[in-house]
Amino acid sequence: MSFDDVLFNAESRCRSALSFQSLAFVIANETWQAFDYRQAQVWRKGAVGPDLLAVSGLATLAEDSPFTVWAKRLMRKVWPLLGETVHALDLAAIEAQDAAPPDFPGLTPDVIDGWDEWWPAHLLLVPLVRDGECLGVALFLRDDAPDARCEQALARLQSTWSYCAWAVAAPRKASVRHAMPEGRWRWGVAVALALLLMVPIRETALAPAEIIALKGVAIAAPIDGVIKNFDVVPNQLVKAGALLFSLDDTTLRNRREVTARSLEVAAAELLSAQQRAFSDSKASSEVAVLQGRIAERRAELRAVEEQLRRVNIVAPRDGIAVFGDVNDWQGRPVTTGERVMQVADPNDLGVMMYLPVADAITLDEGADMRVFLHVAPLSPVKATLTQTSYQSVLSPDGVASYRVRGTLEPGGNGVSRIGLKGTAKVYGDSVPLVYYLLRRPLASLRERSGL
């Protein structure tokens, strides 16, 4: 392959680069076919100084490595003095003069300290310049001074590299002015766009939702205990007064027996004290104490019997028993007030929606709602908003949200049932389209800036 073919292939690969990073990789790793070098580096103009993009033979390079730190310190001295021509630096010549080169006064002996450790003796600096701006620089490290072949290749490749660096660093974009029609059509489009942004549209919000019973009665444990058995299964129809579940009464029955025996003993002691009181004045003083003890035992016995009457929990109304699996509760200890199930009317359904605080909109009672259930996403159920919470709570997903309740309109009960989940869409007041589109960005901007 001739020398011109080699340069043509190198230029073609550079012109096919789509980013500065890929261009730097091509320059660092594929220029060796044109001339020899030990290592190549490509630097780019960064926000706070030169940035090392590519090193020949390396995929990545640590930013905090000793070599990178030393090279960045050196490049900060060299960069402002690059100009537009190729520069060749010789370490031996700099050390012999014991002073910085005339073109690079910043390369003092203390700055180049470490050159012989990291780099060979000869350095070629090829600025990538376009319209007087230095976009980057390619470094080629050689053991020998550049020869005629090297100088000829760099003279041709520098212009190609500079053009490609400018092309990928500052891509041209068509302005809005040129994209719009000319003449009166431009004003017509602007007016139409302004009118379109003022079109009124109803605010909406989407949030997770669940079908609930509006007037369901929570069934909680009346006392501390362990659930003994269930007399119903999930979603079973029950009548008012029907037994739902029972608590284990072994401990309470034992306490009742012990309390009853203690009451009998106290009654016997009282009778004995009353008989001895006729002849012993000391025994008469014990009568009042024993009478108080009997009253205490009777009160304790009544309390135990009252708890025994509460171990069987019955349904307070007609409905269905809503709870999980029986095996999840069988033999499980519960505390007073702990909710076990719910008795709800299957025909009195509503929707519970957890509206995130970030998506909250102004809602009034009677607002329209649509519920898209997961089981029937193509058959939305209509609902009417009846209640919104003033304070936010954590939703089941752990998001600060407002609880929004609504009633299902007639006809929705045939599709929905208690416990089904989906997504609800609630409708607010009418606002201009521009406000509808920019409400969230404006809220985020105000939250961040405080303006």
Secondary structure, DSSP 8 states (H G I E B T S, - for coil): --HHHHHHHHHHHHHT--SHHHHHHHHHHHSTTTS--SEEEEEEE-SSSEEEEEETTBS---TTSHHHHHHHHHHHHHGGG-TTS-EEEEHHHHHHHTS--SS-TT--TTTSTTHHHHS-SEEEEEEEEETTEEEEEEEEEESS---HHHHHHHHHHHHHHHHHHHHHHS-----HHHHS-STHHHHHHHHHHHHHHT-EEEEEEEEEEEEEETT-EEEE-SSSEEEEEESS-TT-EE-TT-EEEEE--HHHHHHHHHHHHHHHHHHHHHHHHHHHTTT-HHHHHHHHHHHHHHHHHHHHHHHHHHHHHTSEEE-SSSEEEE-S-HHHHTT-EE-TT-EEEEEE-TTSEEEEEEEEGGG-----TT-EEEEEETTEEEEEEEEEEEEE-SS-EE-TTS-EEEEEEEEE-TTSTTT--TT-EEEEEEEEEEEEHHHHHHHHHHHHHHHHH--
